[in-house]
């Protein structure tokens, strides 16, 4: 019986046992040196009597046992010498059996039995059978396990095996196997019995002690695996059935888990493959508390490594239908263990999927079957919120992505989205990000609308609201997620314009359901993706008679206009205005004047009604002017209308300096070098004069409000515009006007009320140097600039 003892008591008892052992060993050595057999046996029995103690834990008992083991090796050498001196080994074998106590007698019997077998005076199998039967006399678990471990140790090199000097007749290997199996069976019974000894409160202690002793039992299986005569047939017909019978019948959680692990680890991979059904058949019969996930995972991992070791073994997997058997028995195991946690169920399918991807990577039907089986087993259960189960599902979904490095392959798996449906909203987002990262890292192009539909169904956690409360919302994470979706949109491409338009429409359908906060991130990449398609279609005729052309610039621009209008719900007028101008420029390149005019109209409406911030107005009007300057599709009437609007809004900006810069920027609308007919020098001059008037007003206002005139920067900027158009040959820009402006600037700088600003002074000095440079060029340019006085 296992007793509850303190550490100090145990150390004291161990010391007493070691002292008694050493004392008797001393007298045993004296008897051995004087060749006194009877005294040697007497003191050796007394020495071994120390192993009868029940007061030590397995760990401490092992220390005492190892000391006795060393002494027994010396005694065995003495017995060998005795037989060489003429003593009968049979007489010695009978003599040791007269020892008074059974435990010392059996240790001595094992020791002399080793010598007896080596003498070959009797068949090895008879001696081993005799000893293993007599060892049943020890039923104390700890003492019995160590005794039988000693028997295994001294007999392992004397088993009847192929090539062994003790081989004997043809049944020798079977006899050896029978001996090891019998010893294993008895040791396992002793080991399991420990579970039922002692009070319930010491259960954890007993589990710990049993764990310390498990290798004594498992050593028998290792010995079996080392017997050369155990071929596949014998393993299949004798060894494995006998071992599994003991595993199943012991009905002990610790023993079943450890022994199944031993079987998987010690026997060859090819044996496991050929006996897969037999091995798997035991799994549903194990106790529900056995960690079957670890057991089957190790089995599938070994088989996977075996398959990876050589392509030549792959036909064997197909021949034995390894996948079908694993899939079937995993289902049976789950059904037999109704209390198995969800993470355990999913974990089994993760292991099966890993096995499938390593052994049968070309069989997508197998992969989809695993996913489908997992869905079937977890369907009907409440939404998975357990963190372990969630991690297992993520592993299940990530495995195909990591193996194929191609989301396109995963999209072919019909059960893939069904697995994702079992994730909570937060994990769906994480998995969606993983999918997008896989696409980006592998530069995967999604080329059909159907695949885009399937993909967006997988990542729906990122593209629409999933009942997230305000407390759970994190702005930084949200922006990062939406930026990843934006990058994804650029990976959707097809060379066929019709199919590409289908892709754009599919994306648009999902994007517009994302809610106002997401539109800021997802609409711009969608717009630019559509504009890329428009650029590809620029060469297409605007009207194709007699043909039903699905993708035309007109149709795309209609979609673009409707998409940008959706941004009004955000609202984000500045972004919408920029997108309208981008579309107008694309329509210009396609020579579609009405569409370009409509986009400009929408941009002006936004400017009038939505853009209220003064800084935003300045930015917007400069964008409008810059875009309009590049347009060449408009007729005179439309262009005049738009330029009039632009100049009018420029003059209505809040701050005078902003008015001035916008008005002189409008001068470029009337003089464009690469366009015939748009060189209205008079209107250019009017814009510059108006800008100069506004600059004067700004100076006067500065004098009134601050008591000093502002910097001359605005005048210098206007001077540079005069010089630009003068150089371009505008006849209305004269040298006298430039001279007058230079004189004005110098007067302002020398005024008592003027404040010197280094940047403005440097700007003016640089402008004067430019004039000097142009003079030095000579030729027509030099002659023109000679008229300017500096």
C-alpha positions in Angstrom: 0.0 0.0 0.0 1.2 3.5 -0.9 1.7 5.5 2.3 1.7 9.3 2.8 5.2 10.1 4.0 7.2 13.3 4.4 10.3 14.1 2.5 12.5 13.9 5.6 11.2 10.5 6.6 11.7 9.2 3.1 15.3 10.4 3.0 15.9 8.7 6.3 14.4 5.4 5.2 16.4 5.6 2.0 19.6 6.1 3.9 18.7 3.2 6.2 18.0 1.0 3.2 21.3 1.9 1.4 23.2 1.4 4.7 21.7 -2.1 5.1 22.3 -2.9 1.5 26.0 -1.8 1.6 26.5 -3.7 4.9 25.3 -7.0 3.4 27.1 -6.3 0.1 30.3 -6.0 2.0 30.0 -9.5 3.5 28.8 -10.8 0.2 32.0 -9.5 -1.4 34.1 -11.2 1.3 32.3 -14.5 0.6 32.8 -14.1 -3.1 36.5 -13.4 -2.7 36.8 -16.6 -0.6 34.6 -18.5 -3.1 32.2 -19.3 -0.3 29.0 -19.9 -2.3 26.6 -20.4 0.6 27.6 -17.2 2.4 27.5 -15.3 -0.8 23.9 -16.4 -1.4 23.1 -15.7 2.3 24.3 -12.2 2.3 23.1 -11.4 -1.2 19.6 -12.5 -0.1 19.9 -10.3 3.0 21.1 -7.4 0.8 18.1 -7.9 -1.6 15.7 -7.9 1.4 16.1 -4.1 1.5 14.1 -4.0 -1.7 11.1 -5.4 0.2 10.4 -1.9 1.7 7.1 -0.2 1.0 8.0 3.1 2.5 9.8 4.7 -0.5 8.3 6.6 -3.4 9.1 5.1 -6.8 11.8 7.8 -7.4 13.6 6.9 -4.2 13.0 3.2 -4.6 14.7 3.5 -8.0 17.9 4.8 -6.3 17.9 1.8 -4.0 17.2 -0.6 -6.8 20.1 0.7 -8.9 22.5 0.1 -6.1 21.2 -3.5 -5.8 21.4 -3.9 -9.6 25.1 -3.0 -9.6 25.7 -5.7 -6.9 23.7 -8.3 -8.8 25.9 -7.8 -11.8 28.9 -8.7 -9.7 27.1 -11.8 -8.3 26.3 -12.9 -11.9 30.0 -12.7 -12.8 30.7 -14.9 -9.7 28.1 -17.5 -10.8 29.8 -17.6 -14.3 33.1 -18.3 -12.6 31.6 -21.0 -10.4 30.3 -22.8 -13.5 33.8 -22.6 -15.1 35.3 -24.1 -11.9 33.0 -27.1 -12.3 29.9 -26.2 -10.3 26.6 -27.3 -11.9 24.5 -24.4 -13.1 21.4 -26.6 -12.6 22.4 -27.1 -8.9 22.9 -23.3 -8.5 19.5 -22.7 -10.2 17.9 -25.0 -7.6 20.0 -23.7 -4.7 18.9 -20.1 -5.0 15.3 -21.2 -4.8 15.8 -22.1 -1.1 16.1 -18.5 -0.1 13.6 -17.7 2.7 12.0 -14.5 1.3 10.3 -14.5 -2.1 11.6 -11.2 -3.4 15.3 -11.9 -2.9 14.7 -15.4 -4.2 13.3 -14.2 -7.5 16.1 -11.6 -8.0 18.6 -14.4 -7.4 16.7 -16.7 -9.7 16.7 -14.1 -12.5 20.5 -13.6 -12.0 21.4 -17.3 -12.1 18.8 -17.8 -14.8 20.9 -15.5 -17.0 23.9 -17.7 -16.4 21.8 -20.8 -17.0 20.7 -19.6 -20.4 24.2 -18.8 -21.4 25.4 -22.3 -20.4 22.9 -23.7 -23.0 22.3 -26.6 -20.7 18.6 -26.1 -21.0 16.4 -24.4 -23.6 16.2 -20.7 -23.2 12.5 -20.6 -23.6 11.9 -23.0 -20.7 14.1 -21.0 -18.3 12.5 -17.7 -19.3 9.0 -19.2 -19.0 9.8 -20.6 -15.6 11.1 -17.3 -14.3 8.3 -15.1 -15.7 5.7 -17.4 -14.2 7.4 -17.4 -10.8 7.6 -13.6 -10.8 3.8 -13.6 -10.3 4.6 -14.2 -6.7 5.2 -10.5 -6.3 2.0 -8.6 -6.4 3.1 -5.3 -4.8 3.0 -2.9 -7.8 6.3 -1.1 -7.1 8.3 -4.1 -6.1 6.8 -6.2 -8.9 7.5 -3.6 -11.6 11.1 -3.3 -10.7 11.6 -7.1 -10.4 10.1 -7.6 -13.9 12.1 -4.7 -15.2 15.2 -6.5 -13.9 14.0 -9.6 -15.7 13.6 -7.7 -19.0 17.1 -6.2 -18.6 19.0 -9.4 -18.0 17.0 -11.4 -20.7 17.0 -8.9 -23.6 20.2 -10.2 -25.1 19.2 -13.9 -24.6 15.9 -13.9 -26.4 15.4 -16.4 -29.2 15.8 -14.2 -32.3 17.1 -14.6 -35.8 20.8 -14.8 -35.7 20.9 -15.2 -32.0 23.1 -17.9 -30.5 20.1 -19.1 -28.5 17.9 -19.3 -31.7 16.9 -22.9 -31.3 14.0 -24.3 -33.4 11.8 -22.4 -35.8 9.4 -21.3 -33.1 12.1 -19.5 -31.2 11.0 -16.0 -32.2 7.4 -16.8 -31.3 8.6 -18.0 -27.9 10.6 -14.8 -27.4 7.7 -12.7 -28.3 5.4 -14.7 -26.0 7.8 -14.1 -23.1 8.0 -10.4 -23.6 4.2 -10.1 -24.1 3.6 -12.0 -20.9 6.0 -9.9 -19.0 4.4 -6.7 -20.5 0.9 -7.9 -19.6 1.8 -8.6 -16.0 3.7 -5.3 -15.6 0.8 -3.3 -17.0 -1.6 -5.0 -14.6 0.7 -4.0 -11.7 1.0 -0.5 -13.0 -2.7 -0.1 -13.4 -3.3 -1.5 -9.9 -1.4 1.4 -8.4 -4.3 3.6 -9.4 -6.7 1.9 -6.9 -4.3 1.8 -3.9 -4.6 4.4 -1.2 -7.2 7.0 -0.3 -8.9 9.2 -2.9 -7.2 12.4 -1.6 -3.9 11.0 -2.7 -5.0 10.5 -6.3 -2.8 13.2 -7.7 0.2 11.8 -5.9 -0.5 8.3 -7.3 -0.7 9.7 -10.8 2.6 11.4 -10.4 4.2 8.2 -9.0 2.7 6.1 -11.8 4.1 8.6 -14.4 7.5 8.0 -12.9 7.2 4.3 -13.4 5.7 4.2 -16.9 9.0 3.7 -18.7 9.4 0.4 -17.0 6.3 -0.9 -18.7 7.0 0.8 -22.1 10.5 -0.8 -22.2 8.8 -4.1 -23.1 7.4 -2.6 -26.2 10.8 -1.3 -27.2 12.3 -4.8 -26.7 9.6 -6.2 -29.0 10.4 -3.6 -31.7 14.1 -4.7 -31.5 13.4 -8.4 -32.2 14.5 -8.9 -35.8 12.2 -11.9 -36.2 9.1 -9.8 -35.6 8.2 -9.2 -39.3 5.1 -7.5 -40.5 3.0 -10.7 -40.5 3.9 -11.5 -36.9 3.4 -8.0 -35.8 0.0 -7.9 -37.5 -1.2 -11.3 -36.3 0.3 -11.6 -32.9 2.1 -8.6 -31.4 -0.2 -5.7 -32.1 -3.5 -7.6 -31.3 -2.1 -8.8 -28.0 -0.8 -5.3 -27.0 -4.0 -3.5 -28.1 -6.0 -6.1 -26.2 -4.1 -5.2 -23.0 -4.4 -1.5 -23.8 -8.2 -1.6 -24.2 -9.0 -4.0 -21.4 -7.0 -2.1 -18.7 -9.5 0.7 -19.0 -7.0 3.1 -17.4 -6.7 6.6 -18.8 -3.0 7.1 -18.1 -2.0 3.6 -19.3 -4.0 3.8 -22.5 -2.6 7.2 -23.5 1.0 6.2 -22.7 0.9 2.7 -24.3 -0.8 4.0 -27.5 2.0 6.6 -27.7 4.6 3.9 -27.1 3.1 1.7 -29.9 3.2 4.7 -32.3 6.8 5.7 -31.4 8.6 2.4 -31.2 7.3 0.3 -34.1 8.3 1.1 -37.7 6.2 3.4 -39.9 5.5 0.8 -42.5 4.1 -1.5 -39.9 1.7 1.3 -38.8 0.6 1.9 -42.4 -0.1 -1.8 -43.0 -2.0 -2.3 -39.7 -3.7 1.1 -39.7 -7.2 -0.2 -39.5 -6.3 -2.5 -36.5 -4.6 0.4 -34.7 -7.4 2.9 -35.4 -10.0 0.3 -34.4 -8.8 0.5 -30.8 -9.1 4.3 -30.6 -13.0 4.4 -30.1 -12.7 1.8 -27.4 -10.4 4.0 -25.2 -11.6 5.8 -22.2 -13.4 9.1 -22.9 -10.8 11.0 -20.9 -7.8 9.8 -22.9 -6.2 12.6 -24.9 -7.0 10.9 -28.2 -6.1 14.2 -30.1 -2.4 13.8 -29.2 -2.4 10.1 -29.9 -3.8 10.4 -33.4 -1.9 13.5 -34.2 1.4 11.7 -33.4 0.3 8.8 -35.6 -0.6 11.0 -38.5 2.5 13.0 -38.1 4.7 9.9 -38.3 2.8 8.7 -41.3 3.2 12.1 -43.0 7.0 12.1 -42.3 7.1 8.5 -43.7 5.4 9.7 -46.9 7.7 12.6 -47.2 10.8 10.5 -46.8 10.4 8.9 -50.2 8.0 9.2 -53.1 8.2 5.5 -53.6 6.0 4.8 -50.5 3.1 6.9 -51.7 1.5 4.1 -53.6 1.3 2.1 -50.3 -0.9 4.9 -48.8 -3.3 4.6 -51.8 -3.2 0.9 -51.6 -4.2 0.7 -48.0 -6.6 3.6 -48.3 -5.0 5.4 -45.5 -7.0 8.6 -45.9 -10.3 6.9 -45.9 -9.5 4.8 -42.9 -8.2 7.8 -40.9 -11.3 9.9 -41.8 -13.7 7.1 -40.9 -12.1 6.2 -37.5 -11.7 9.9 -36.5 -15.5 10.2 -37.0 -16.0 7.1 -34.9 -13.8 8.4 -32.1 -15.7 11.7 -32.0 -19.0 9.8 -31.9 -17.8 7.5 -29.2 -16.7 10.4 -27.0 -19.8 12.5 -26.6 -18.1 14.7 -24.0 -15.1 15.5 -26.2 -14.6 19.3 -26.2 -15.1 21.2 -29.4 -11.4 22.1 -29.7 -10.6 18.4 -29.5 -13.0 17.6 -32.4 -11.6 20.4 -34.5 -8.0 19.5 -33.5 -8.5 16.0 -34.9 -9.5 17.4 -38.2 -6.6 19.8 -38.2 -4.3 16.8 -37.9 -6.1 14.9 -40.6 -6.0 18.0 -42.9 -2.2 18.3 -42.2 -1.8 14.7 -43.1 -3.8 15.1 -46.2 -1.9 18.1 -47.4 1.4 16.4 -46.9 0.5 13.0 -48.3 -2.1 13.9 -51.0 -1.5 17.6 -51.8 -3.0 17.0 -55.3 -6.3 15.7 -54.0 -8.4 18.8 -53.3 -11.4 16.5 -53.0 -9.8 15.0 -49.9 -9.1 18.4 -48.4 -12.7 19.5 -49.0 -13.9 16.2 -47.5 -12.0 16.9 -44.3 -13.4 20.4 -44.0 -16.9 19.1 -44.7 -16.6 16.3 -42.1 -15.5 18.9 -39.5 -18.4 21.2 -40.4 -20.8 18.2 -39.9 -19.4 17.4 -36.5 -19.5 20.9 -35.1 -22.9 21.9 -36.7 -25.7 22.3 -34.3 -23.3 23.3 -31.5 -23.5 26.8 -30.1 -21.3 29.5 -31.7 -17.7 28.8 -30.9 -16.3 31.2 -28.4 -13.7 29.0 -26.7 -10.3 30.4 -27.5 -8.7 26.9 -28.0 -11.4 25.9 -30.5 -11.1 29.3 -32.3 -7.3 28.8 -32.7 -8.0 25.3 -34.0 -10.4 26.6 -36.7 -7.9 29.3 -37.7 -5.3 26.5 -38.0 -7.7 24.5 -40.1 -8.4 27.5 -42.4 -4.8 28.5 -42.6 -3.4 25.1 -43.6 -4.6 25.2 -47.2 -3.3 28.8 -47.6 0.1 27.9 -46.3 0.3 24.7 -48.4 -0.8 26.0 -51.7 0.2 29.7 -51.3 -2.8 30.4 -53.4 -6.2 31.6 -52.3 -7.5 30.6 -55.7 -7.1 27.0 -54.6 -8.9 27.6 -51.3 -11.8 29.2 -53.2 -12.4 25.9 -54.9 -13.1 24.3 -51.6 -16.9 24.4 -51.1 -16.7 23.8 -47.4 -14.1 26.5 -46.7 -16.6 29.3 -46.1 -18.8 26.9 -44.0 -15.9 26.5 -41.6 -15.5 30.3 -41.3 -19.1 30.7 -40.4 -18.4 29.0 -37.1 -15.9 31.8 -36.1 -16.9 34.7 -33.9 -16.8 38.1 -35.5 -13.4 39.1 -34.1 -11.8 36.0 -35.4 -13.5 36.3 -38.7 -11.7 39.6 -39.1 -8.4 38.0 -38.1 -8.9 35.2 -40.6 -9.9 37.7 -43.3 -6.6 39.6 -42.8 -4.7 36.3 -43.0 -6.4 35.6 -46.3 -5.6 39.0 -47.7 -2.0 38.8 -46.5 -1.7 35.5 -48.3 -3.0 37.1 -51.5 -0.6 40.0 -51.2 2.5 37.9 -50.2 2.0 35.5 -53.1 0.9 38.2 -55.6 -2.2 36.2 -56.4 -4.5 37.6 -59.0 -8.2 36.9 -58.6 -9.5 36.9 -62.2 -13.2 36.1 -62.2 -16.3 37.6 -60.7 -17.4 34.3 -59.2 -14.1 34.0 -57.4 -14.3 37.6 -56.2 -17.8 36.9 -54.9 -16.5 33.8 -53.0 -13.5 35.8 -51.7 -15.6 38.7 -50.5 -17.9 36.2 -48.8 -14.9 34.9 -46.9 -13.7 38.3 -45.8 -17.1 39.8 -45.1 -16.0 40.5 -41.5 -13.8 43.3 -42.9 -16.2 44.8 -45.5 -19.4 45.2 -43.5 -20.5 45.8 -39.9 -20.7 42.6 -37.8 -22.6 43.9 -34.7 -19.5 45.4 -33.1 -20.2 47.5 -30.1 -18.6 50.9 -29.7 -16.5 49.6 -26.8 -14.9 47.0 -29.0 -14.2 49.5 -31.8 -10.5 50.4 -32.3 -9.9 53.2 -34.8 -6.3 52.2 -35.6 -7.2 48.5 -36.1 -10.1 49.5 -38.2 -8.0 51.7 -40.5 -5.4 49.0 -40.9 -8.1 46.4 -41.8 -9.7 48.7 -44.4 -6.3 49.6 -45.9 -5.7 45.9 -46.4 -9.1 45.6 -48.2 -8.1 48.6 -50.4 -4.9 46.8 -51.4 -6.8 43.7 -52.1 -9.1 45.5 -54.6 -6.0 46.3 -56.7 -5.2 42.5 -56.9 -8.5 41.8 -58.8 -7.8 41.8 -62.5 -8.8 40.2 -65.8 -7.5 40.9 -69.3 -11.0 40.6 -70.7 -12.8 44.0 -70.3 -16.2 42.3 -69.9 -15.0 40.1 -67.1 -13.1 42.9 -65.5 -16.3 45.0 -65.5 -18.1 42.1 -63.8 -15.4 42.0 -61.2 -15.8 45.8 -60.6 -19.6 45.5 -60.3 -19.2 42.6 -57.8 -16.7 44.6 -55.7 -19.0 47.6 -55.8 -22.0 45.6 -54.6 -20.0 44.5 -51.5 -18.3 47.8 -50.9 -21.4 49.9 -50.9 -22.9 47.6 -48.1 -19.9 48.4 -45.9 -21.3 51.4 -44.2 -20.1 55.1 -44.4 -16.9 54.6 -42.4 -15.6 52.0 -44.8 -16.5 53.9 -48.0 -13.6 56.4 -47.4 -11.1 53.5 -47.7 -12.8 51.2 -50.2 -14.4 53.5 -52.8 -11.1 55.2 -54.0 -9.4 51.9 -55.0 -12.6 50.8 -56.7 -12.7 54.0 -58.7 -9.1 53.8 -59.8 -9.5 50.2 -60.7 -12.4 51.2 -62.9 -10.4 54.1 -64.4 -7.7 51.6 -65.3 -10.3 49.7 -67.3 -11.4 52.9 -69.0 -7.8 53.6 -70.0 -7.6 50.2 -71.6 -10.8 50.9 -73.6 -9.7 54.3 -74.9 -9.2 52.9 -78.4 -12.7 51.5 -78.5 -15.2 53.4 -80.6 -17.8 55.2 -78.6 -20.7 53.5 -80.4 -20.3 50.1 -81.9 -23.2 49.6 -84.3 -24.8 46.1 -84.5 -22.8 44.7 -81.6 -23.7 44.2 -78.0 -20.5 45.4 -76.2 -20.8 44.9 -72.5 -17.9 46.9 -71.3 -17.8 50.5 -72.7 -16.4 53.7 -71.3 -19.8 55.2 -71.1 -21.2 52.3 -69.1 -18.2 52.4 -66.7 -18.5 56.2 -66.3 -22.2 55.7 -65.3 -21.1 53.2 -62.6 -18.4 55.6 -61.4 -20.8 58.5 -61.1 -23.2 56.4 -59.1 -20.4 55.0 -56.9 -19.0 58.5 -56.0 -22.6 59.7 -55.2 -22.7 57.0 -52.6 -19.9 58.9 -50.7 -22.4 61.6 -49.9 -23.5 59.5 -46.9 -20.1 59.8 -45.3 -19.9 62.8 -45.9 -16.5 63.5 -47.5 -16.9 66.2 -50.1 -13.2 66.8 -50.6 -12.6 63.1 -51.5 -15.7 63.0 -53.8 -14.5 66.2 -55.5 -11.1 64.7 -56.2 -12.7 61.5 -57.6 -15.0 63.5 -59.9 -12.0 65.4 -61.3 -10.1 62.1 -61.9 -13.1 60.8 -63.8 -13.4 64.0 -65.7 -9.8 63.7 -66.8 -10.4 60.1 -67.9 -13.5 61.1 -69.9 -11.4 63.8 -71.5 -8.9 61.2 -72.7 -11.8 59.1 -74.1 -13.1 62.2 -75.9 -16.4 62.1 -74.1 -17.2 65.8 -73.7 -20.8 65.5 -72.2 -19.5 63.0 -69.5 -16.5 65.1 -68.7 -18.7 68.2 -68.4 -21.1 66.3 -66.1 -18.2 65.3 -63.8 -17.0 68.9 -63.6 -20.6 70.0 -62.9 -20.8 67.6 -60.0 -17.4 68.8 -58.7 -18.6 72.4 -58.8 -21.9 71.5 -57.0 -19.9 69.8 -54.3 -17.7 72.9 -54.0 -20.7 75.2 -53.7 -22.8 73.1 -51.3 -20.5 70.9 -49.3 -17.0 72.4 -49.1 -17.2 75.0 -46.3 -13.8 75.0 -44.7 -11.7 77.9 -46.1 -8.5 75.8 -46.4 -10.4 73.0 -48.1 -11.9 75.5 -50.5 -8.4 76.8 -51.5 -7.2 73.2 -52.1 -10.4 72.3 -54.0 -10.3 75.4 -56.3 -6.6 74.8 -57.2 -7.5 71.1 -58.0 -10.3 72.3 -60.2 -8.1 74.8 -62.0 -5.3 72.3 -62.5 -7.6 69.7 -63.9 -9.5 72.1 -66.2 -6.3 73.4 -67.5 -5.4 69.9 -68.8 -8.8 69.4 -70.5 -8.9 69.6 -74.3 -12.3 67.9 -75.0 -14.5 70.9 -74.4 -16.0 73.2 -77.0 -15.8 76.9 -76.6 -19.1 77.3 -74.9 -18.6 74.6 -72.3 -15.0 75.7 -71.6 -16.1 79.3 -71.2 -18.7 78.2 -68.7 -16.3 76.2 -66.6 -13.5 78.7 -66.7 -15.9 81.5 -65.7 -17.1 79.4 -62.8 -13.5 78.7 -61.7 -12.4 82.4 -61.9 -15.5 83.5 -60.1 -15.0 81.1 -57.2 -11.3 82.0 -57.1 -12.2 85.7 -56.5 -14.7 84.7 -53.7 -12.3 82.9 -51.4 -12.2 84.2 -47.9 -8.7 85.5 -47.6 -7.2 88.0 -50.0 -3.9 86.2 -50.4 -5.8 83.0 -51.3 -8.0 85.0 -53.8 -4.9 86.4 -55.4 -3.1 83.0 -55.9 -6.2 81.4 -57.2 -7.0 84.2 -59.6 -3.5 84.3 -61.1 -3.6 80.5 -61.4 -6.7 80.9 -63.5 -4.6 82.7 -66.1 -3.3 79.3 -67.2 -6.9 78.4 -68.3 -6.6 80.9 -71.1 -3.1 80.0 -72.4 -2.2 76.4 -72.9 0.9 75.7 -75.0 -0.1 72.3 -76.4 -3.6 73.3 -77.5 -4.4 75.2 -80.6 -6.8 78.1 -80.2 -6.5 78.4 -76.4 -4.2 81.4 -76.3 -6.3 84.2 -75.2 -3.6 86.8 -74.1 -6.1 89.4 -73.3 -7.9 87.3 -70.7 -4.6 86.2 -69.3 -3.8 89.9 -68.8 -7.2 90.5 -67.2 -6.5 87.7 -64.7 -3.1 89.0 -63.8 -4.4 92.6 -63.4 -7.2 91.3 -61.2 -4.7 89.4 -59.1 -2.5 92.5 -58.8 -5.5 94.5 -57.7 -6.3 91.9 -55.0 -2.6 91.9 -53.9 -2.8 95.7 -53.5 -6.0 95.4 -51.5 -4.3 92.8 -49.3 -1.4 95.3 -48.7 -3.7 98.1 -47.8 -5.7 95.8 -45.4 -2.4 94.8 -43.7 -1.6 98.5 -43.2 -4.9 99.2 -41.6 -5.0 96.2 -39.3 -1.3 95.8 -38.4 0.1 99.2 -39.0 2.6 97.8 -41.6 2.3 96.4 -45.1 2.6 92.7 -45.5 5.4 90.9 -47.4 5.8 91.4 -51.1 5.4 87.7 -51.8 2.2 88.1 -53.7 3.7 90.8 -56.0 6.7 88.6 -56.7 4.4 85.6 -57.5 2.4 87.8 -59.9 5.7 89.1 -61.4 6.7 85.5 -62.1 3.4 84.9 -63.9 4.1 88.0 -66.0 7.5 86.7 -66.9 6.1 83.3 -67.8 3.6 84.6 -70.3 6.0 87.2 -71.6 8.5 84.5 -72.4 5.7 82.4 -74.0 5.0 85.2 -76.4 1.7 86.6 -75.1 1.5 90.0 -76.9 -0.6 91.6 -74.2 2.2 91.1 -71.6 4.7 93.9 -72.3 8.1 94.8 -70.9 6.7 98.1 -69.7 4.1 96.3 -67.5 6.9 94.1 -66.1 9.1 97.1 -65.4 6.2 98.8 -63.6 5.6 95.8 -61.5 9.3 95.5 -60.6 9.4 99.2 -59.6 6.3 98.6 -57.5 7.9 95.8 -55.7 11.1 97.7 -55.0 9.1 100.7 -53.7 7.1 98.5 -51.4 10.3 96.9 -50.1 11.8 100.3 -49.4 8.7 101.7 -47.7 9.0 102.6 -44.1 5.9 100.6 -43.3 7.2 97.4 -45.0 8.4 94.5 -42.9 11.4 92.7 -44.4 10.8 88.9 -44.8 13.9 87.0 -45.7 12.0 84.4 -47.8 10.2 87.1 -49.8 13.5 89.1 -50.3 15.2 85.9 -51.5 12.3 85.1 -53.9 12.5 88.5 -55.5 16.3 88.4 -55.8 16.1 85.0 -57.4 13.5 86.4 -59.9 15.8 89.2 -60.8 18.7 86.8 -61.4 16.5 84.8 -63.7 15.8 88.0 -65.8 19.6 88.6 -66.0 20.2 85.0 -67.0 17.6 85.3 -69.8 19.3 88.5 -71.0 22.7 86.8 -71.2 21.3 84.0 -73.4 21.2 86.3 -76.4 19.1 85.6 -79.5 15.4 86.5 -79.5 14.9 85.7 -75.9 17.8 87.9 -74.9 16.5 90.7 -77.0 13.0 90.5 -75.4 14.4 90.5 -71.9 16.8 93.4 -72.7 13.8 95.7 -72.5 13.3 94.8 -68.8 15.2 97.0 -66.5 16.7 95.6 -63.3 
